[in-house]
Amino acid sequence: MDNFFKIKNRELSEREQEILRSIINLYILKASPVGSRSLSKYLEDKLNLSAASLRNIMSDLEEMDYISHPHTSAGRIPTDKGYRFYVDSLSNFNSSENDIITINQSIIIEGNDNDQIFKEATKVLGALSQYLSVIKIPQILDIKVQKMQLISLASTRLLVVLALDSNIVRTVTLEADFEFNTKYLDKISNYINERVSGKSLRFLRENFAELVSEMGYREYPLIRLFVDSVDKIFDTAQDKDKIVTSGTQNLINHPEFDVLSKVKSVIELVENEDIIVHLLDNFGEINNGIKVMIGSEMDNTIMDDYSIILSSYSLGNAIGTIGVIGPKRMNYSRMINLVQGVSSIISTQQKN
């Protein structure tokens, strides 16, 4: 038993690593189990090994759970552990020049609002990856206020204009049960801006009354109106998770999903947005700009046949998530580069 665990958990030799990567590369290319003969031909310029030697090494890799042996084939396919080794060993991410040109030309920032930008981003990412692309838009309450402007509409009506990061503007009309003196608007506006500028909507919703407590309600009843209208000014209804997806049909075109039961899993995934939201919410921190989760690592049986690649992007000071969901047999290097490329464009343009 001790010998079994030593074999199962030992580090791979350089030759075993090369063979494992080659098995995965071949499986990604052909979508069929990899046999020793095709592997020998694939490796003939790198390793001078006979088919028999390769079979022995493949048997060791299978014993260590890096590859598995489908009952209907003599070939091997990668396991989640094998894919994890493969992804972790990637040292460079490749994307064609055409990919980069398409991304830059397709995501039109100037003149478009954020919703349109996100739609374009998911569309181009879905088209280039041929997988399901998904963007989670950050909660607006995490975005900071740049300035608040007060505009008198009538003696009892006031328009509040909130200028937020990333060129987002929100307007709220307040109705007072008293007539206010417009000569105090500039003073009140300056007073409020000194206290709200640079703070998030979430923080202001929770702390606004305390921030403006120094200005007396009796002398300046508009302050009381603001305090009483906090929920309206910082409307929580706009703080819901929002997901934009594209490329649903792409998943069904892959050979992994040509079985009816697999197609049903695709439909269930796409139709149940809560699954995607839950996955994105529970991914934890995205280190070094990218995160890859493979099959069983997501702890959700619906996702056992999938991998997901995510990157973060910034919307002002708020953080959103963008990524692709596809079969585990994907070109991880290219997909990682595509996801990072789109997220980088969104983040860069939002800062301009």
N, C-alpha and C positions, 0 to 999 in steps of 0.2 A: 504493500500500500504506500509506504514512504517513497519507494522508487517511482510509483505512478504519479505522485504529486510533484516529484522533482522533474520528471519529464514534462508534465503538463504546464509547469510554471517556469521552466528555464528560459533564458534569453535565447533568441534565435541567432544562429550564426549568420555571417554576411551572405553566404551562399543561400541559406534558407530564406533570408529576407528578400533576396533577388528573385528567387523562385516564387515566393508568395506574391510579390508585387506583379510578377509576370502573369500568374494565374488570374489575378484580379483585373489586370489590363486586358487580357484576352476575353474574360467574361464580360467586361464592360463593352468591348467591341462587338462580340458575337452573340451575347445573350444566351449562350448555351454552355453546358458543363464542359470543363476543360480536361482533355485527356492527355496522357503522357506523350503521345506521338505529336500532337499539335504543339504542346509545350516545348518539346525538344526542338522542333523546327523553329519556333519563335525565339528560342534562346541560343541557337547554334552559333551566332556571332559573339555571344557573351560567355557562355559556359559550354564546354565540350563534355556533355554528359549524355549517356545512353538513356533510352526510354526506361530501361530497368532501374537505373540509378535514380531517375526522376520519380519513378513509382515509389521507391523506398522513402525518398524525402517527402513526397506528397502524403505517404502513409503517416510519417511522423507529424507533419503539419495538421493532418486530420486528428491525430491522437491528442494534439495540443489545442484542438477546437478552433483553428484558424480557417479551416475549410471543412466542407461536409461532402457526403457522398450520396447523391439522390438515388433512390432505389431503382429507377428506370434507366440509369446511365452509368457508364464506367468512368465518366468524368467527375470532376470536383467543382464545387461552387464555393464562393467565400461565405463565411459566417459573419455575424455582427462583429465578433472579435477580430476577424481578419480584416474587415473594412475599417475598423477602428485603428488597427496597426497601419493600414495603408494611408489613411487620412493624416494620422499623426506624423507619418514619415515624409509627407509632402514638404518639399523645401522651396518650391516656386510654383506660382499659379499662372497659368497661361490662358490668354484669350487672344483671338485674332484681331488684327487691325480693323477688320470690317466690323467686329463686335463693338469696338470702341467708337468708331465713326457712327454706327447706328445709334448707340446710346446717346451720344452728343447731339445728333441731329433730331432725335425723336422726342426727347424730353424738353419741351419748349417752356422755358421759365418766364421770360418777359411777357407781360400782358395777361398771364394766366393766374387764377387764384390757386390756393393750395390744393383744393379738391381736384382741380383739373390736372395739376402737376402730378399728384399721387396716381390718378387714373392712367396718365401717360406712362409713368414709371412702371406700374405693374404690367401694363400692356406690352411694353418693349421687353421687360424682363421675362414675361411669359413666352413671348414670341422667340426670343433668342435662346432661352433655355429649353423650350419645348416641355416645360413642366408647369405646375401650378405655382404662380407667383402670388405673394401676399405682402401687404403693407399694413402694419398697425400704426394708426395715426395717434400721436401722443395726446394725452389729455390736455385740453386747453387751459385748465386751471393750473398747470405746471408752467405756463408761459408767463413771463414777467411783463409788468406794466411799464411802458416808457413815459406816458403822460396821460393825464385826465383833463379833458376840456369841458367847461360848462357853458351852455348856450341857452339863453332865455327864449322860450317859444311864446310865452304869455306870462301874465302876472302870477299864475299858479302852476305853470308847466315849465319843466326844465329838461333839456336834452343833455345827457351825459355821454361824452365820446371818450372811449378808452383806446388809446394807441398802444398796441402790444408789440412784442418782438415779432420779427419775420413779416412785417407789413400787414399784420392782422389788426383790424379795427372792429370794435364792438360799440353799438349805440344802445342806449336805454333812455326811455322817456319816463320822467317822474312827475306825478301829480301831487301837488301840495294842497292841504286844506286851509291854507292861509296865503295871503299875498306877500311875496318876498320883494325886497328892495334890490334891484339889479346892481346898484352901486357897490354892493358887497361881494359881487360874484368874483371879481379879480382877486380880492383879498382871500376869499375862501378857497378859490382855485389854487392860488400859490401855496396856501397853508397845506392843503390836501396833497398837492404834488410833491412837496418836500418830504412827505411821509409815505407816499405810495410808490414813488418812482423807484424802479429796480426791484420791486417785490412781486412775487407771484400772485396770481389771482387766488390761488388756494390759501396762501398766507393771509391775504387781505380779507378774504371771506371770514376767516377765523379770528382775525385780530383788529379789524377796522375800528371798532368802537374804542378800543384802548388807544389806538394810534392818534385819534382825533379828540381825545377826552379833554385836552387842555383848552380847547375853544368852547366857551360856554354855550349851552343849548338855548338858554333864555335870550342871550344877546344875538345869537346867530341860529335861529330855528332851522335853517337849511341843514346844519350839521345833524340835527336830530332826524331830519328827513332822510339823509344819507344813511345814518345808522339803522333806521327802521327799514330801509330798502336794500340792505346788504344782500339778501338772498336774490333780489331781482337784478341788482347790478352785477353780482358775481353768480350768475345763474348756473346752478348745478346740473341742469338738464343737458347742458352742452359738454358735460364731463364724462359722457359715456364712451366706452371702448368702441372704436370704429375700425372696421377691417375692410380693405379693398383687395379684391382678388381678380386674377385674370389667368386664362389658359386652362380652364377646367377640362376641355376636350383633349388637351395634350396628354393627360395621364392615360386615358383610355387607349391611345395609340401605341403604347409601349407593350412589348410582348409579355411582360409580367402580368398584365391585366387582361389577357385574352380569355380567361376563365370567368364564367358568370359570377362566381362567388367573389372574385377579385374586383370585378366591375362594381359589384354592390358596395364593396368597401370604399371604392373611389367616390361613389355617389353619396354615401353616408358622410364621408369626410367633407365633401364640398358643401353639402346641404346643411350640415350642422356647424354653423359658425362658432358655436360655443367651444367645440373641440379645438379649433385653431386658436381662439382667444386663450383658452386654458394652456395650450402648449406654449404660446408666446409669453404668457404671464409667468409660467413656471420654468422658464429657461434659465433664470438666474442671470448673472453678470456675463456680458459678452466680452471676453478677453481678446486683446490684440485686434479688435475690430471684427471678429468673425467667431461663429460658433456652429459646430456641426454635431447633430445628434442622429444616431443610426438605429433604426428598428426598435429592439427591446429596450434600448437606453431611454426611450421616451415613456416607458412604463404605462403604455396604453395599447391594448391589443389591436385597436383599429390601425395603429401606426406601425405594426410589426413589419410590414412590407415596404416601408418608406424610410427615406432619410430627409432631413430638413437642414438647410443651410441658412443661417441668419447673420445679418449685420445690423448695426445700429446707425441711425442718422440723427442729426440734430435739427430741431425746429425752434430757432431761438435757443433758449436754455433748456428746453424740453427735449426728451429723447424718445424717438420712435424706433420701430423695428421693421426691416424689410428682408425678404428671403424667398427661397424656392422650396417646394415640397415635391419630391419625385421618388422613383424607385431607388432602392439601395444601389442598383447597378447604374450609377451615374458617373459622368466625367467630373470628379470632384474638383480637380484643378481649375478647369474652365468655369464651373459653376461658382466656385468661391470668388474667382476674379470678376465674373459678371455681377454677382451680388454686391461686392465691394465697389465696383465701378458705378453702379446706379446709386448706391447709398452716398457715395462721395459727391456725385453731381448734385443730388438733392441738398446735402449739407452745405456744400460750397455756395450754391446759388441762393440758399436761404440767408447767407451771411451778407450777400451783396445788396 
